[in-house]
Amino acid sequence: MRLEDFDAIRPFEAEELPDAYSRLEQDPQFRAVVSFLYPQVPFEAIMQKMRGCKTCLDFQKAFCYGFLKELMAKASKGLDIDVSAIDVARRYTFVSNHRDIVLDSALLDVLLIEAGAGTTCEIAIGDNLLAAPWIKDLVRINKSFIVERSLGIREMLVASKRLSEYMHFVIGQKHDNVWIAQREGRAKDSDDRTQPSILKMMAMGGEGSVVERLKQLHIVPLAISYEYDPCDFLKAKEFQLKRDIEGWHKSKADDVESMRTGIMGYKGQVHYHCAPCIDDWLDTLPADMPKGELFEAVAAHIDSEIHRNYRIYASNRVAAGAACTEEERAAFNAYIDQQLARISLPQPDPEFLRERLLTMYANPYRNKAEAEKAQ
């Protein structure tokens, strides 16, 4: 495969950046966003700094890294990663649970830079989030490749094969990392499960058997643990709207609110944990295993690794009814009351909303206990 085969979905190459910067400079919405983020800095100074970024990685280091470090200093108690099970000099496909629309991959990039990986990740992002041309330009400057979702069945098959081939191209020929969520959309109830369809897509590219194709991607299960999910009250609200209104779907404005709340809201402690690359484990599978069973087995293995490596906080223990102190219980219950008060609905159902919030925090505890018991 050649780079040109992926022009419609891939991040920009170095020679394409000047044109992308010019389009952003002329976009009034982009100007407004930059003025909001950097009120004390002249727009021209921002553009001058941007033009000094000759690669997408330069852009991430110049803009994203500092912004995210400042953000987490204000909006969290700390951010860390355990990379002891992998070799950061190698390139991997990180498959993680999906907590936050923007930050899951963005914080991984920060942590990989600090771990000495020498590069970040190319990021899979759904085209449903690209609400304006300037957003599409910006995410492609930020090393994102596009997952096309609103297509017919035949077009979806073609798009999935191209997506898979691109992921193989990134690992095998560009020698970069890839990040992709274990499922389409966030797990609103934090019951983190890998969709076998994601793995089927991954195996459409590459060469050889299904196992050989998956091994060529060097998959690393990645557990992302938040002490507090800033979007928990929005997710609870969605659950009631889906319950009460037949056919209810989120609007683009809802997505924007979720992105803003997820980025700016308080997260407590945030921990990333890399499980070992699954290549050696894949070699233990029977050679004659039917494809359907194989994808289910790989999904279950990734789930087990994510669940076992999830960091449990007091919020999870209290919600699950596990051992905790009175202080922890009182603090978490006060937090839940505070989040419930933020939910704006014409007819809120307090008991249902509280149950939904508690379930979000209890599920990681239950899943970890189950995974450890099964070992």
C-alpha positions, -999 to 999 in steps of 0.1 A, spaced: 0 0 0 10 36 -7 4 67 15 -18 81 -13 -42 53 -9 -52 68 24 -54 105 15 -91 107 25 -86 95 61 -50 100 72 -33 128 92 -15 155 72 20 150 60 46 177 66 43 193 32 5 196 36 6 216 69 11 251 55 -21 249 35 -39 235 66 -26 263 87 -38 289 61 -73 274 61 -74 276 99 -62 311 99 -90 322 77 -118 304 96 -138 327 119 -149 298 142 -113 287 147 -102 323 155 -130 325 181 -119 292 198 -83 303 199 -92 337 213 -112 319 240 -83 295 249 -56 321 247 -73 354 256 -40 372 264 -21 361 233 -26 379 199 -40 355 172 -11 364 149 14 351 175 -4 318 178 -4 314 140 33 323 139 41 296 165 19 271 145 37 278 113 69 269 131 56 234 135 70 214 106 54 181 115 23 169 133 45 157 162 60 193 164 24 206 167 15 182 194 46 191 214 42 229 208 5 232 216 -12 200 229 15 189 255 16 222 274 -21 228 272 -28 193 286 -2 196 313 -18 229 325 -53 215 322 -45 184 343 -27 205 369 -61 223 374 -86 196 367 -70 165 383 -51 153 414 -25 138 391 -19 117 359 4 87 356 11 56 335 25 21 341 45 11 310 65 -17 327 49 -44 306 59 -30 273 90 -16 255 83 20 247 109 20 219 86 -4 200 54 5 182 20 -7 193 -18 -5 187 -32 6 220 -68 -6 225 -83 11 255 -116 14 273 -133 46 263 -139 72 290 -135 106 273 -142 116 237 -110 138 235 -87 130 264 -83 92 262 -58 95 233 -46 130 241 -34 121 276 -18 89 263 2 111 240 15 132 269 23 101 289 42 84 260 63 116 255 72 116 292 79 78 291 105 84 264 87 67 236 100 92 210 66 96 194 29 97 202 0 79 186 -20 82 154 -56 85 167 -88 68 154 -116 94 155 -152 90 143 -163 113 115 -195 121 136 -173 143 158 -160 164 129 -188 190 129 -170 217 109 -142 218 83 -118 235 107 -122 207 133 -114 181 105 -82 201 97 -72 204 133 -76 168 142 -56 157 111 -28 181 122 -31 164 156 -22 129 141 -58 117 138 -71 94 111 -108 93 103 -132 64 110 -161 68 85 -193 58 101 -224 71 83 -222 48 53 -242 21 36 -233 -16 41 -212 -19 9 -194 14 14 -188 5 51 -170 -27 41 -147 -8 17 -141 19 44 -134 -7 71 -108 -25 49 -91 8 41 -91 17 78 -75 -16 87 -49 -14 60 -41 21 72 -35 9 107 -12 -18 94 5 8 73 11 30 104 26 2 124 46 -15 96 57 13 74 54 46 93 67 30 125 43 49 146 18 39 174 -20 37 169 -47 43 195 -83 30 191 -111 26 215 -123 -9 223 -158 0 211 -177 26 191 -188 53 215 -181 55 252 -193 29 276 -219 51 293 -222 27 323 -184 21 325 -190 -16 318 -159 -18 295 -163 -45 268 -144 -49 235 -166 -51 204 -154 -81 183 -163 -60 153 -134 -37 161 -111 -68 160 -127 -81 127 -120 -47 112 -83 -49 123 -79 -83 107 -91 -71 73 -56 -56 66 -22 -72 67 -12 -106 54 -17 -143 64 -41 -158 89 -63 -138 113 -39 -144 141 -9 -133 120 -28 -101 109 -36 -93 145 0 -99 156 12 -75 129 -6 -47 148 11 -55 182 -21 -49 203 -16 -36 238 -47 -36 261 -47 -2 279 -68 5 311 -78 41 317 -90 47 352 -107 80 363 -114 87 399 -143 110 388 -158 111 353 -167 147 346 -194 136 322 -211 112 346 -241 135 351 -245 140 313 -244 102 308 -270 97 335 -292 123 317 -288 104 284 -299 72 301 -332 89 312 -338 105 278 -333 72 260 -356 55 285 -384 82 282 -382 93 245 -384 66 219 -357 70 192 -339 97 212 -304 104 198 -276 128 209 -273 160 188 -240 175 176 -245 202 203 -247 173 229 -214 160 216 -198 194 219 -211 198 255 -197 163 263 -163 172 248 -161 205 267 -172 190 300 -149 160 296 -119 183 290 -125 210 315 -143 190 343 -126 177 375 -112 141 372 -95 134 405 -66 109 399 -62 95 364 -41 64 358 -31 46 325 -19 10 327 -4 -9 297 -9 -47 298 16 -69 279 13 -69 241 -10 -98 232 13 -113 205 26 -141 226 -9 -149 239 -23 -150 204 2 -178 197 -15 -200 223 -48 -201 204 -56 -233 185 -47 -230 148 -81 -244 137 -102 -221 160 -133 -208 141 -131 -171 133 -161 -161 153 -148 -179 184 -113 -164 178 -126 -128 178 -147 -135 209 -117 -150 227 -94 -121 218 -121 -96 229 -125 -115 262 -87 -115 267 -84 -77 261 -113 -71 285 -97 -93 312 -64 -73 309 -82 -40 310 -104 -50 340 -74 -65 360 -53 -34 354 -80 -9 363 -71 12 393 -98 12 419 -106 44 438 -128 50 469 -155 62 444 -156 27 429 -156 9 463 -183 30 478 -206 27 447 -201 -11 447 -209 -14 484 -173 -27 492 -152 -19 522 -146 18 528 -144 43 555 -172 65 567 -153 96 554 -150 80 520 -187 71 519 -198 106 530 -175 123 505 -187 102 476 -224 105 485 -219 143 486 -203 141 452 -232 121 438 -257 146 452 -237 175 436 -238 157 402 -275 150 404 -281 187 410 -264 194 377 -289 174 356 -314 195 338 -345 176 327 -382 186 326 -391 157 348 -360 142 364 -363 107 380 -339 111 410 -339 74 419 -332 62 384 -305 89 379 -288 80 412 -288 43 403 -272 51 369 -245 72 385 -237 46 411 -236 18 384 -210 38 365 -186 38 394 -195 3 406 -189 -15 373 -151 -12 372 -149 -26 407 -171 -55 398 -153 -62 366 -119 -61 382 -131 -85 410 -145 -109 383 -113 -108 363 -90 -115 393 -113 -144 404 -110 -159 369 -72 -158 368 
